Amino acid sequence: MSSGNIDGALRERAGRVIPGGMFGHQSTRMLPASYPQFFSRGEGAYLWDVDGNRYLDFMCAYGPSLLGYGDPRVNAAAAAQMALGDAMTGPSALMVELAETFVSMVSHADWAMFCKNGTDATTMAMTVARAQTGRRRVLVAEHAYHGAAPWCTPVPVGVVREERAFISTYVYNDLASLEAAVAAAGDDLAAVFASPFKHDAFEDQALPDPAYAHRARELCDRTGAMLIVDDVRAGFRLTRDCSWELLGIRPDLSAWGKSFANGHPISALLGSDSCRKGASGVYVTGSFWFAAVPMAAAIETLRILRESDYLEHTIALGERLRSGLDAAAAAHGFVLRQTGPAQMPQILFADDPDFRVGFAFAEAMLERGVYVHPWHNMFLCAAMTESDINFAVDAATSALGQVRAAFHTLQPHPIVAMVVAPR
């Protein structure tokens, strides 16, 4: 199976005017051949490709769609502000209101700054930490994703060694590894980055060990370094606060993006007074960072998050999906490795080192109108219903039967086979 005629024609055109035909995390070059590259619209929990095929979307635009595509309440707020102005010579009053809203909702936050993408927010966090401490060394967990800037991109083509000269790694959830990295940094430690949970690609996810999280806070307090939680992916999907508030840990800085405006383009850096001076001194900006329309969308989205049961709803649906998939897999002799929070599931197969089974399953699900990802964590949105989950489980039951029947003929994806070779 291959993508549709319109999608194929667009790929051909894109190949002439876009380097590589597509770039970044939304390129389908590491997905099954049938996966569409181009889409025409999204509504609620569903997505339509340019050839008119509809999918129940468990990627939610790689996270931004928290309430569902095109939420009318959020879009109405955005449209009302668009009629007044968006990118202007200065920000609107909504910037102050949005900062006040964040400070009221996120326990560690005393201030907020806004930008466009998650990479903006994490890079700004690193810069503020260095400005506050006057130090250089930054610690990040091995294989963790913090964006696509030279200091953190997972594909460092075109990156020179000097741009990562003061970035060191430790093993997530490993106290000894973290302590050793802190000790090696000596008196030059500016910051420790931590993801809310281990959500690396191609791997089982892992919740943070409370001992690790508390030790990270203790080490930063002892050394004067800034603790940074990268909540770009998980923000407001685990709790209505910074994700590590669930552990009783308050970072100095937290990076946010993706979902807090339900898909409208805005990200944020939140901080405590422990690093206000550093934040006040850095020069960070962008032509569209102060745009009012995404801020209006964010204010409305955050209101809905405070006043609705979106979180409890997505958790319940995720647990329903998880149990249904386990039963469907067992019926066909497969064992699933379902890890991470149920509302942000990673779904891999046991004894599938080159992902050939996972790819075949994903492709079979796509044929049945369900968009899942074979190696990246997924997302549920508040627009999904129990009927949608039942539909997905029924599709999985049929898809797993198809995969079982073709099991001995499955082949690994050539690019993915290289990526997942022993590191």
N, C-alpha and C positions, 0 to 999 in steps of 0.2 A: 504494500500500500504506500502511496506517495501523496503529498499535499495536493490540493485541488488545482484546477486550471488557472484560476485568477491568481491564486497564491504563487503558483509556479511562474506566471508571467511577471508578477511583481518582483520575485526573486531575480529573474533575469535582468529586469530593468535596474534593480538595486545594485546588481553586480557591476554595472557600468558606471554608476555615479556615487556609490558608497563603498569605501574600502572594505574588501572582504565580503561585500554583500550585506553585512550587518555587523554590529560590534556590541561589546558589552554583555551584560548578564541576560539580555533578552534575545540574543542570537540563539538560533536553534541548532547550531552546528554540532552540539553535543547531546542532542535529543534524537529520538527515532525519526526516520526519514518522513514519516507521515505527519509529523507535528507541523501545524501551520505556523508560518512566520508572521503573517499579517492578519489583523482583526478589524472588524468593521464597527462593532459596538458592544457595550456591556450594559446589563440591566439586572439589578439585584444580585443574585448568586450566579448569573449566567453570562456567558460570553459567546459572541458569534464571530466566526472567522470570515474572511472576505469572500469565501465561496458559499456562505450561508449556513454552514454547519453550526449547531448550537451545542455548547458544552456547560455542564455544571463545573464551575471553575474552583479547584482547590489550590490555586496559586494566588488568587486575589491580587493580581498585578505584582506578584512577589511581595505582597504585604500591605500596600496602601489601602486596599478596599477592606475596611473594617466593618462598616455598616452595610456594605453592598454597593455595587456600581450604581451611580446616578441617584443616590439618596435624595429625594425631592426636598427635604428640609434643608440639607446642606447646600444643594444647588440653588435653592431659592435665596439663601443668604448671600451666596456668591454672586448671583445675578443682580440682586439689589445693590450690592457694592459696585459691581461693574458699571451700572448706570451712573454711578457717582464718580468713579475713577479707580484706577488700579495702580500702575507704576507712574508715580508723579514726581515732582521736583523734591518732595519730602514725604515722609510717611504720613499716614492718616492716624487719627486718634485710636484706631483699632489696634495699633501696635502696643500702645500702653495697656489697653484692655486685655489683650492676649497675654502680655507678660504678667499682669496681675492675676489672670486666670490660672496660668501655670503655677505661679508662686502659691496660690491658694490650694492647688490640688496636689502638688509634689512636695513631700515633707522636707526634703533637704534643700529645696530651692529658695533662695533669697532674691534671685534676679534671673532674667532670661535675655538671650540674644537670638536673632532669627537669621536664617540663611535658606538655601534651596534644597540641598541634597544631604544625605547622610554623611558622605565624604567631607562635605563642608563642615558639618558639625563635629565630626571626630578630629579633623585637622585643627579646627579652632580650639577644641578641648586641649589638644597637645600643645598648641601655641600658648594658650592661657596658662597652662601648668608651668611651662618653661618661663614665661614672663613672671609668674608669681614667685617661683622658687629661685630663679637665676641659675638653674641647672639644665643639663642636656639629656641625660639618659632616660629613656622611656621603655617600660616593659610591656610586652604583649604576649598573650598565650600562643603557643605553636598552633598553626593552621587556622587561627581565628581570623574572621573577616571584619575589617574596620573601614573598608572603602577601596577606592581605586586611584588614590593619589600615589605619587612615587614612594612615599614612606611606607605604604601599606598594601599596594596592589598585589594580588596573588599571582599575577602574570607580569613579572618585572622586566619585560622587553622594553628597551629604551631607558631603563633606570640605571643610573650610575651608582657605584658602591657608596660614594660619599653621602648620597641622600638617605642611606640607612645606617650611617656610621654610628649613630647613637640610639639605635633600636635593638633591644635584646629580647630574647624569648624565655618563657618558662612553660611548664606543663600545667594545663588547667586542672584544678582540683588536687594538685600535688603540692602539699605544704613544703616538703623538702626542696622541690624544684624552685618554688617561689622564693623561699628563704635564701637559697643559694644565689638566685639572680639578684635579689636585693643586696646581699652582701657583696657581690661582685661589682655592683654599681657604686658602692661606697658613698661618698658624700656628693655624688653627682646625679643622684636619682631625682628626677622631676616628677614622674608619674608612673602609676601602674594602671593599665587598662584591663578591664574584665568584662566579658559578655554576661548578660543576665543568666544564661545557661549555655552549655557547650552546644552550639548549633552549627558546627562545621559541615561542609558539603562532603558527600560520599561516606559519612561516618554515622554511627549511632550517636544520638544526642545524649547529654547527661545533665541532670540538674546540679546546681552548685552544692558542694559539700559545705554545710554551715561552718565547719571548722576552717575550711579554706577561705571562705568569705570573711569570717571574723579575723583571721590572721592577716588577710590583705589589709583590712582597716587598721589593725594594730601596727603593722609594719609601716604603713604610710604615716600614722600618727607619730611613731617613734622617730622616723627619719625626716619628717617634714615634707614628704612627697604628697602629691595629689592623687587620690583614688578616683578613677574615672570609670563609670559604668556606661557601656555603649548600648543604649536602649533603642537604637534606631530600628531594629527589626522587631523587638519584643515589646516596645513601649505600649502600655495600655492593653496589651493582649494577655497579660498575666495578672494584673491588678490595676486599680485606678490610681496608681502612684508609681514612683520609680520601682522597677522590678525587684531590686534588692531590699526594698522596704519589707518584703515578705520574710526576709531573714533578719530583720532588725538592723540592717546595715545602711548607713547614709553616706553616700559618696560626696566628694567635694564638687565633682562635675558629672553631668550626665548628658549624653548626646541623644537626640530624638529625631525622628523623621517618619517616613512612610505613612502611618495611618492616622495621625492626630488631626488631619484635615480631610480625611476620607478620600485621598487621592489627589487633592489639590496640591500644587507644588510648594511645599514649605517644610523646613526642618528647623531644629532649635538646639541651642546649647543652654542648659540650665546649670546654675552654680550656687554655691553657698558663699557666705561672706568671707570664708577662708581664702577665697581666690578672687574677690571683687577687685582688689587693686590690680592684679594681673590682667583681668578682663577689661578694666578701664584703660589700660595702657596700650593694648595691642591695636593694630590697624587691620581690621578685617571688613570687607565690604563686597558688594556686588550690585550690578545695575538693577536686578530684580529682587533683591533680598528684602526690600521694604514695600513690596507690592501689597496693596490692600485687599484684593479679592481672596487670595489664599488665607489671609488672616481672618477675614469674615467667615470663610468656610471652617477654619480651625475653631473659632469661638463657638460656632453652632455645633460642630462635632463634639467638642468637649462638654457642651451643655447636655447633649444626648447621652454621652458616656456617664455623666454624673446622675442623670435622671432615669436611665433605663436599665434593664437587666441584661444588656448585650453580653456582658462578660460571663455571667452564669449560664446564659443561653448557649454561647459558643462552647463552653466547657462541657455542658451536658451533651450537645451534639457530637463533640469530639469523642467523648467516652462511648457514645452509641456507635459511632463509626468504628472505633477501635475494636469493640467487642464483636461487631458484625463481621469485620474483616478477618479477625482471628478464626471465627467459626467457618467462614467461607474458605479460608486457606486450609484449615485442617481437613475439611471435606474433600479436598483434592490432593492431600498429602504434602502440603507445603507448610513451612513454619515461617511466620513473619517476625521481623525485628521491628516492633513499633516502639519508638522511643520519643522522648521529649514531652512537653505538655500536650495533652490530647487535642487542644485547640490549635496547636502548631506542630502537627505530627511529622515525624520522619518515618517513612515506611520502606524498609529494605527486606530482602529475603535472606534467610539463613543459607549457608553453603552456596553463596552466589558471589564469589570474589571478583569476577569481572563484570558483574551486573547484567549478564545476558538474560536472566530470568526477570529481573526487575524491568528491563527495557521491553521485553515481550509483554509483560503485564501492563505496563503503561500504554503501549500501543494498542493492546486489546481493549483497554478502558476507553481510550480515545475513540475507537470504532463504535463504542456504545454510548458516546456522548458525555463522558466524564474526563476532565482534564486533570491528570495527576502528574507528579514529577518523579522520575526514577532515581534521583540522587540528592535532591535539595529538599530541605524541610518545606512543608506546605502550611496553608493557613485556612481557617474557617472564618466565615463572616456572619454578621448578625442577620443578614437576609436569608440565610439558609434555614430550612425547616426540617422537621422529622421526615417528611415525605422525600425531601432531597436526599437525606442520609439513607433512607430505605432504597431509593433509586440507585445510589452509589453502591450499596452493598449487593443489591441484585445484579448490577452490572459486574461487580467483582466476582461474584459466584460464577457467572457465565464466562468471564474473561479468564479466570483461573482454570476452568475446564479446557478452554482453548489452549492455554499455555501448557497444561499437562499433556495434552494430545500431541503438541509439537515439541515437547521437551528435548528430545534427542537430536533435533535439527537446529536448535537455537545457536546463534553466533553472537559473539560480543561486538559491541560498537567499536570500530577501530580506534577512534580518538580517545574514547573513555578507557579502553583497555590500556592505553599508554599512560593516562593520567593516574589510574589506580594501581599501576605496577608498584611493587614494594618501594616505599619511600625511605 
